[in-house]
Amino acid sequence: MSSSSLPGVDAPAPPPVATRSMGDLVRAAVSGWLGTALEFMDFQLYSLAAALVFSQLFFAGESPGMAVVLAMATYGVGYVARPVGAFVFARIGDKVGRRKVLFYTILLMGAATTLIGFLPTYAQVGILAPILLVILRLAQGFGAGAEISGAGVMLSEYAPANRRGIIASLVALGTNCGTLFASAIWAILLAVMLESDVIEWGWRIPFIGSAVIMVFALWVRFNLKESPVFEERSDVVDGKALSRDEVVKLATETNDIRTLESLERKPIKAVIVSFFLRFGQAGNSGLVQTYLISFITITLAMSKEVGPEVVIVSSLIGFLTIPLMGFLGDRFGRRRMYIIMTSLSLLLIVPTLLMINTAEVVWVFVGYALIHNISVLGLASMENISIPEIFGARNRYTLTAMVREIAAIIATGIGPIIVAAWVSATTGSIVPVMVLMGVFTASALVAAIWAPEWTGRDLTDPRAAM
């Protein structure tokens, strides 16, 4: 195959036939932001509730220590359901369109969160209470598995080729908004209510109140037009993708070389590159946003308020970092920015973690904000557009969702566990954190170096970018 026939970026992406107005683009952007914000708000609401009150409300029949373990285990159940939901919903999204699937994922996610606020407690119905809680957590995760991937795919297919990064960065901004909003709700509850009232009924308020955001998001998505890229696909007829045999027949009759090549050539390199781009970012996220907070509080014995405060401050800085990285990716190419950012991250791991290890409040804030924004939020901004852009039109949603969820479960599942055991074995040394962050970051750097540039390619192309 000649280089001119490869699905890279050797030619600019043609303008879409199925045009969308600025109003349509705004609705798509708001839809993606709302969905991601609701997803992360849901999970943050539950994680805080699990830490603060759920052990007493739903696992009261156990010893206090076991009740906390079970509450946290129920939190993890939501993540187990995510890849299953990603596979089911994303496949439907590739067959019948992104709009319908995104409507149902946010409905399932939001309804499950709202219903948690109406659950009976262990004192009221016994063992049925934790069973119902697990069922709703499974539903939450099942819907969330395809939500952020679908939002990224939708925005990438809606946005102009030279503005995809800055527009898709709204998805990453949604993660910050959801996390901060949930944390603020719990902070207000604990500040204005007696602890006994929070445990008795106040904990229900944030879950039931989340229905307001869900209803607004449903209204936005109900009025959202289908992705123009999906409508332009050669294998879509009357809003539904043809079967493989029908695609082969149609492509042969019309001499559609691109579609025939996409059927013959497996996107193995695209899957590997996308997996390790996600693996690196997700691994850093698990270490920085989860483990480092525990390290600051327990190993460094700093005040319990410091951990949440550094997350809030760094997340606020992220409202600048995330769109900036989207803009720079559009301007200079995402592959180049991945190489620059992961190289910078490798250089900063040791000095920033040494700052944190001083246990001096100012240096902890500076070190955390630097490593969090560069190694986690900056990479997340580029990842949200890069992975959909790498895959071909026929299976973009499915491959994007599966790569994201599987890589995240492996990286965030093993990272904090390995580093916690390693730090414990080295009596509190921060060196294991440095080493593991280096491994995660290097995996993304190598993947970016290995890949050809993919920025701005024609997203109607059924072939992967590599």
Phi, psi and omega per residue, in radians:
M1 nan 2.293 -3.139
S2 -1.272 2.773 -3.112
S3 -1.125 -0.493 -3.113
S4 -1.238 -0.300 -3.131
S5 -1.641 -0.075 3.132
L6 -1.259 2.574 -3.077
P7 -1.435 0.770 -3.139
G8 -1.599 -2.473 -3.087
V9 -2.098 0.597 -3.137
D10 -1.264 -0.244 3.078
A11 -2.376 2.536 -3.139
P12 -1.139 2.622 3.131
A13 -1.158 2.329 3.127
P14 -1.217 2.677 3.113
P15 -1.150 2.518 -3.124
P16 -1.206 2.576 3.060
V17 -1.365 -0.733 3.121
A18 -1.430 1.527 -3.038
T19 -1.285 2.695 3.087
R20 -2.276 2.487 -3.138
S21 -1.385 2.972 3.065
M22 -1.066 -0.633 3.090
G23 -1.086 -0.692 3.094
D24 -1.102 -0.739 3.135
L25 -1.119 -0.723 3.116
V26 -1.085 -0.774 3.116
R27 -1.082 -0.713 3.113
A28 -1.109 -0.712 3.141
A29 -1.158 -0.782 3.117
V30 -1.122 -0.682 3.116
S31 -1.053 -0.819 3.137
G32 -1.125 -0.739 3.129
W33 -1.111 -0.785 -3.122
L34 -1.103 -0.776 -3.114
G35 -1.088 -0.789 3.138
T36 -1.185 -0.698 3.105
A37 -1.074 -0.761 3.141
L38 -1.142 -0.705 3.130
E39 -1.034 -0.876 -3.087
F40 -1.304 -0.503 3.049
M41 -1.164 -0.749 3.119
D42 -0.999 -0.862 -3.080
F43 -1.230 -0.611 3.107
Q44 -1.247 -0.669 3.062
L45 -0.997 -0.786 -3.107
Y46 -1.221 -0.729 -3.093
S47 -1.080 -0.703 3.114
L48 -1.218 -0.701 3.113
A49 -1.127 -0.688 3.118
A50 -1.071 -0.664 -3.122
A51 -1.327 -0.537 -2.984
L52 -1.729 -0.770 -2.967
V53 -2.342 -0.413 -2.984
F54 -1.152 -0.512 3.117
S55 -1.081 -0.570 3.134
Q56 -1.448 -0.520 -3.027
L57 -1.532 -0.648 -3.009
F58 -2.002 -0.191 -3.114
F59 -2.294 0.635 -3.052
A60 -1.179 -0.292 -3.139
G61 -1.364 -0.127 -3.118
E62 -1.776 2.956 3.016
S63 -1.136 2.720 -3.104
P64 -0.944 -0.751 -3.123
G65 -1.143 -0.784 3.133
M66 -1.179 -0.571 3.113
A67 -1.087 -0.720 3.104
V68 -1.133 -0.763 3.136
V69 -1.042 -0.778 -3.132
L70 -1.160 -0.663 3.104
A71 -1.090 -0.731 3.117
M72 -1.223 -0.631 3.110
A73 -1.114 -0.663 3.102
T74 -1.146 -0.584 3.031
Y75 -1.058 -0.735 -3.125
G76 -1.188 -0.437 3.138
V77 -0.985 -0.642 -3.138
G78 -1.058 -0.610 3.141
Y79 -1.293 -0.542 3.106
V80 -1.106 -0.636 -3.102
A81 -1.340 -0.281 -3.028
R82 -1.079 -0.861 -3.126
P83 -1.131 -0.537 3.089
V84 -1.148 -0.817 3.094
G85 -1.103 -0.661 3.114
A86 -1.052 -0.791 -3.118
F87 -1.140 -0.828 -3.069
V88 -1.167 -0.955 -3.053
F89 -1.229 -0.681 -3.089
A90 -1.160 -0.663 3.090
R91 -1.094 -0.703 3.083
I92 -1.114 -0.706 -3.140
G93 -1.096 -0.577 3.089
D94 -1.326 -0.335 -3.087
K95 -1.692 -0.677 -3.041
V96 -2.103 -0.014 3.090
G97 2.064 2.725 -3.096
R98 -1.368 -0.619 -3.009
R99 -1.051 -0.829 -3.099
K100 -1.093 -0.767 -3.108
V101 -1.141 -0.744 -3.135
L102 -1.142 -0.504 3.053
F103 -1.152 -0.791 -3.081
Y104 -1.305 -0.586 -3.140
T105 -1.155 -0.710 -3.121
I106 -1.282 -0.544 3.072
L107 -1.136 -0.803 -3.129
L108 -1.143 -0.803 3.131
M109 -1.051 -0.900 -3.085
G110 -1.172 -0.704 -3.141
A111 -1.130 -0.722 3.130
A112 -1.087 -0.740 3.126
T113 -1.118 -0.787 -3.141
T114 -1.082 -0.745 -3.104
L115 -1.153 -0.464 3.066
I116 -1.015 -0.606 3.129
G117 -1.171 -0.266 3.138
F118 -1.841 0.063 -3.067
L119 -1.177 2.488 2.976
P120 -1.281 2.712 -3.119
T121 -1.631 3.054 3.129
Y122 -1.079 -0.642 3.140
A123 -1.131 -0.430 -3.099
Q124 -1.578 -0.743 -3.042
V125 -2.263 0.108 3.095
G126 1.216 -2.417 -3.021
I127 -1.091 -0.357 3.116
L128 -1.089 -0.527 -3.103
A129 -1.063 -0.957 3.111
P130 -1.146 -0.514 3.098
I131 -1.107 -0.806 3.108
L132 -1.119 -0.640 3.119
L133 -1.104 -0.753 3.118
V134 -1.096 -0.729 3.141
I135 -1.067 -0.761 -3.140
L136 -1.221 -0.596 3.072
R137 -1.153 -0.663 3.080
L138 -1.104 -0.744 3.119
A139 -1.119 -0.718 3.091
Q140 -0.994 -0.908 -3.116
G141 -1.161 -0.630 3.141
F142 -1.068 -0.740 3.113
G143 -1.300 -0.675 -3.082
A144 -1.194 -0.442 -3.095
G145 -1.009 -0.527 -3.122
A146 -1.933 0.064 -3.029
E147 -1.318 -1.034 -3.053
I148 -1.179 -0.608 3.078
S149 -1.149 -0.754 3.133
G150 -1.125 -0.671 3.108
A151 -1.124 -0.711 3.108
G152 -1.142 -0.732 3.115
V153 -1.115 -0.803 -3.113
M154 -1.054 -0.825 -3.119
L155 -1.187 -0.657 3.118
S156 -1.104 -0.613 -3.112
E157 -1.465 -0.297 3.094
Y158 -1.533 -0.661 -2.933
A159 -1.320 2.640 2.986
P160 -1.043 2.565 -3.034
A161 -0.976 -0.614 -3.091
N162 -1.565 0.106 3.136
R163 -2.282 0.241 -3.068
R164 -1.087 -0.725 -3.072
G165 -1.134 -0.836 -3.102
I166 -1.178 -0.627 -3.138
I167 -1.286 -0.774 3.138
A168 -1.206 -0.297 3.108
S169 -1.110 -0.307 3.078
L170 -1.059 -0.533 3.099
V171 -1.095 -0.806 3.118
A172 -1.157 -0.615 3.080
L173 -1.085 -0.571 3.116
G174 -1.065 -0.581 3.120
T175 -1.115 -0.738 3.101
N176 -1.106 -0.799 -3.103
C177 -1.068 -0.806 -3.112
G178 -1.103 -0.780 -3.134
T179 -1.122 -0.797 -3.129
L180 -1.159 -0.701 -3.117
F181 -1.117 -0.798 3.130
A182 -1.106 -0.742 3.133
S183 -1.111 -0.676 3.140
A184 -1.166 -0.702 3.129
I185 -1.043 -0.829 -3.128
W186 -1.164 -0.640 3.117
A187 -1.096 -0.727 3.132
I188 -1.154 -0.780 3.128
L189 -0.997 -0.834 -3.097
L190 -1.211 -0.423 -3.125
A191 -1.435 -0.609 -3.010
V192 -1.797 -0.210 -3.102
M193 -2.042 2.685 3.001
L194 -1.201 2.567 -3.120
E195 -1.030 -0.636 3.134
S196 -1.136 -0.629 3.113
D197 -1.243 -0.638 3.087
V198 -1.069 -0.769 -3.121
I199 -1.215 -0.635 -3.081
E200 -1.287 -0.811 -3.092
W201 -2.603 -0.366 -3.055
G202 -1.120 -0.504 -3.131
W203 -1.077 -0.386 -3.106
R204 -1.287 -0.430 -3.009
I205 -0.999 -0.910 -3.093
P206 -1.122 -0.594 3.141
F207 -1.211 -0.819 3.131
I208 -1.179 -0.691 -3.128
G209 -1.126 -0.422 3.139
S210 -1.109 -0.281 3.128
A211 -1.077 -0.504 3.140
V212 -1.090 -0.805 3.125
I213 -1.155 -0.700 3.139
M214 -1.053 -0.802 -3.120
V215 -1.091 -0.747 3.127
F216 -1.116 -0.742 3.133
A217 -1.117 -0.692 3.101
L218 -1.095 -0.716 3.128
W219 -1.104 -0.751 3.131
V220 -1.089 -0.781 -3.084
R221 -1.274 -0.516 3.096
F222 -1.118 -0.570 -3.112
N223 -1.682 0.202 -3.113
L224 -1.592 2.362 3.083
K225 -1.377 2.750 3.122
E226 -1.142 2.712 3.092
S227 -0.997 2.266 3.116
P228 -1.093 -0.545 3.117
V229 -1.152 -0.731 3.114
F230 -1.080 -0.738 -3.132
E231 -1.145 -0.512 -3.097
E232 -1.511 -0.150 -3.124
R233 -1.028 2.382 -3.104
S234 -1.193 -0.362 -3.114
D235 -1.704 0.200 3.107
V236 -1.849 2.144 3.126
V237 -2.232 2.197 -3.117
D238 0.955 0.695 3.057
G239 1.346 0.244 -3.122
K240 -2.443 2.393 -3.134
A241 -1.243 2.457 3.097
L242 -1.291 2.803 3.048
S243 -1.246 2.913 -3.099
R244 -1.028 -0.781 -3.135
D245 -1.082 -0.704 3.125
E246 -1.170 -0.641 3.118
V247 -1.143 -0.773 3.122
V248 -1.046 -0.781 -3.128
K249 -1.104 -0.824 -3.115
L250 -1.146 -0.763 -3.125
A251 -1.134 -0.638 3.114
T252 -1.177 -0.754 -3.127
E253 -1.133 -0.626 -3.087
T254 -1.697 0.029 -3.104
N255 0.967 0.789 3.124
D256 -1.445 1.565 -3.042
I257 -1.093 -0.696 -3.097
R258 -1.071 -0.782 -3.125
T259 -1.180 -0.716 3.119
L260 -1.099 -0.696 3.091
E261 -1.131 -0.675 -3.135
S262 -1.149 -0.502 3.118
L263 -1.365 -0.539 -3.092
E264 -1.479 -0.611 -2.996
R265 -1.807 2.049 3.128
K266 -1.306 2.429 -3.098
P267 -1.436 0.911 -3.041
I268 -1.112 -0.833 -3.120
K269 -1.122 -0.692 3.126
A270 -1.064 -0.708 3.131
V271 -1.152 -0.778 -3.115
I272 -1.125 -0.827 -3.140
V273 -1.063 -0.846 -3.132
S274 -1.085 -0.697 -3.138
F275 -1.038 -0.821 -3.059
F276 -1.367 -0.459 2.977
L277 -1.086 -0.776 3.118
R278 -1.235 -0.727 -3.123
F279 -1.015 -0.763 3.140
G280 -1.128 -0.810 -3.126
Q281 -1.169 -0.790 -3.110
A282 -1.145 -0.670 3.099
G283 -1.101 -0.780 3.088
N284 -1.098 -0.670 3.127
S285 -1.072 -0.781 3.127
G286 -1.092 -0.684 -3.132
L287 -1.280 -0.767 -3.045
V288 -1.384 -0.850 -3.022
Q289 -1.466 -0.327 3.141
T290 -1.956 -1.101 -3.002
Y291 -1.204 -0.757 -3.065
L292 -1.049 -0.558 3.111
I293 -1.134 -0.733 3.073
S294 -1.139 -0.694 3.134
F295 -1.076 -0.769 3.141
I296 -1.102 -0.717 -3.054
T297 -1.386 -0.810 -3.005
I298 -1.621 -0.960 -3.069
T299 -1.212 -0.772 -3.141
L300 -1.493 -0.141 3.092
A301 0.976 0.676 3.082
M302 -1.514 2.927 -3.129
S303 -1.016 2.538 -3.107
K304 -1.109 -0.376 -3.133
E305 -1.322 -0.384 -3.041
V306 -1.124 -0.794 -3.100
G307 -0.977 -1.017 3.116
P308 -1.043 -0.614 -3.114
E309 -1.173 -0.697 3.133
V310 -1.176 -0.595 3.093
V311 -1.127 -0.779 -3.129
I312 -1.097 -0.841 -3.126
V313 -1.073 -0.823 -3.121
S314 -1.140 -0.646 3.119
S315 -1.162 -0.621 3.084
L316 -1.140 -0.703 3.056
I317 -1.079 -0.559 -3.139
G318 -1.073 -0.386 3.090
F319 -1.163 -0.300 3.013
L320 -1.667 -0.743 -3.079
T321 -1.069 -0.806 -3.007
I322 -1.104 -0.925 3.104
P323 -1.169 -0.541 3.104
L324 -1.075 -0.760 3.130
M325 -1.172 -0.614 3.063
G326 -1.085 -0.751 3.132
F327 -1.130 -0.815 -3.108
L328 -1.138 -0.617 3.080
G329 -1.116 -0.686 3.065
D330 -1.142 -0.677 -3.027
R331 -1.359 -0.757 -3.024
F332 -1.987 -0.068 -3.118
G333 1.737 2.377 -3.070
R334 -1.244 -0.620 3.108
R335 -1.060 -0.803 -3.142
R336 -1.083 -0.742 -3.131
M337 -1.202 -0.588 3.049
Y338 -1.063 -0.803 -3.129
I339 -1.096 -0.750 3.131
I340 -1.133 -0.825 -3.050
M341 -1.229 -0.699 3.126
T342 -1.244 -0.611 3.072
S343 -1.140 -0.761 3.097
L344 -1.096 -0.693 3.114
S345 -1.070 -0.771 3.121
L346 -1.047 -0.661 3.137
L347 -1.222 -0.528 -3.037
L348 -1.627 -0.219 -3.072
I349 -0.964 -0.921 -3.078
V350 -1.141 -0.917 -3.109
P351 -1.119 -0.674 -3.118
T352 -1.214 -0.687 3.123
L353 -1.255 -0.521 3.023
L354 -1.171 -0.643 3.045
M355 -1.024 -0.835 -3.137
I356 -1.086 -0.684 -3.063
N357 -1.200 -0.249 3.078
T358 -1.180 -0.385 -3.078
A359 1.124 0.254 3.016
E360 -1.526 2.224 -2.973
V361 -0.942 -0.822 -3.097
V362 -1.062 -0.815 -3.110
W363 -1.205 -0.568 3.076
V364 -1.086 -0.785 3.128
F365 -1.117 -0.783 -3.111
V366 -1.141 -0.851 -3.116
G367 -1.089 -0.763 -3.124
Y368 -1.157 -0.777 -3.110
A369 -1.079 -0.697 3.138
L370 -1.135 -0.922 -3.052
I371 -1.238 -0.597 3.130
H372 -1.161 -0.803 -3.082
N373 -1.273 -0.590 -3.119
I374 -1.484 -0.829 -3.013
S375 -1.515 -0.313 -3.096
V376 -2.048 -1.135 -3.022
L377 -1.220 -0.712 3.127
G378 -1.085 -0.767 3.116
L379 -1.208 -0.608 3.117
A380 -1.106 -0.661 3.134
S381 -1.062 -0.795 -3.138
M382 -1.282 -0.589 -3.107
E383 -1.106 -0.661 -3.065
N384 -1.088 -0.500 3.087
I385 -1.739 -0.548 -3.036
S386 -1.123 -0.824 -3.060
I387 -1.141 -0.817 3.049
P388 -1.059 -0.622 -3.101
E389 -1.215 -0.526 -3.113
I390 -1.242 -0.637 -3.045
F391 -1.501 2.781 -3.137
G392 -1.387 2.907 -2.993
A393 -1.163 -0.570 -3.001
R394 -1.212 -0.601 -3.088
N395 -2.292 0.501 -3.063
R396 -1.055 -0.841 -3.079
Y397 -1.127 -0.812 -3.098
T398 -1.079 -0.878 -3.098
L399 -1.187 -0.675 3.095
T400 -1.042 -0.854 -3.091
A401 -1.145 -0.781 -3.091
M402 -1.176 -0.758 3.119
V403 -1.073 -0.812 -3.108
R404 -1.062 -0.843 -3.027
E405 -1.279 -0.726 -3.125
I406 -1.180 -0.790 3.126
A407 -1.080 -0.692 -3.115
A408 -1.175 -0.738 -3.124
I409 -1.113 -0.738 3.138
I410 -1.147 -0.871 -3.050
A411 -1.183 -0.875 -3.103
T412 -1.339 -0.315 3.105
G413 -1.372 -0.776 -3.067
I414 -1.570 -0.510 -3.051
G415 -0.995 -1.085 -3.115
P416 -1.064 -0.584 -3.139
I417 -1.186 -0.835 -3.139
I418 -1.084 -0.815 -3.060
V419 -1.211 -0.598 3.112
A420 -1.115 -0.766 3.122
A421 -1.166 -0.688 -3.107
W422 -1.190 -0.761 3.105
V423 -1.094 -0.715 3.119
S424 -1.087 -0.711 -3.127
A425 -1.203 -0.446 3.139
T426 -1.770 0.367 3.089
T427 0.891 0.864 2.991
G428 1.569 0.205 3.127
S429 -1.228 2.496 3.118
I430 -1.567 -0.060 -3.138
V431 -1.020 -0.745 3.106
P432 -1.011 -0.613 3.097
V433 -1.129 -0.751 3.117
M434 -1.044 -0.813 -3.084
V435 -1.102 -0.828 -3.082
L436 -1.202 -0.666 3.057
M437 -1.097 -0.630 3.081
G438 -1.104 -0.699 3.119
V439 -1.131 -0.824 -3.139
F440 -1.083 -0.818 -3.099
T441 -1.137 -0.738 3.135
A442 -1.096 -0.594 3.132
S443 -1.108 -0.694 3.092
A444 -1.217 -0.665 3.136
L445 -1.104 -0.826 -3.139
V446 -1.084 -0.721 3.128
A447 -1.084 -0.726 -3.135
A448 -1.175 -0.694 3.121
I449 -1.129 -0.685 -3.096
W450 -1.221 -0.521 -3.029
A451 -1.415 2.601 2.917
P452 -1.348 2.865 3.106
E453 -1.124 2.458 -3.121
W454 -2.170 -0.073 -3.039
T455 -1.092 2.354 2.995
G456 1.319 0.228 -3.098
R457 -1.236 2.867 3.116
D458 -1.238 1.948 -3.067
L459 -1.363 -0.142 3.034
T460 -1.416 -0.183 3.128
D461 -1.143 2.162 -3.133
P462 -1.277 -0.219 3.133
R463 -1.492 2.665 3.037
A464 -1.291 2.866 -3.082
A465 -1.294 -0.160 -3.091
M466 -2.721 nan nan
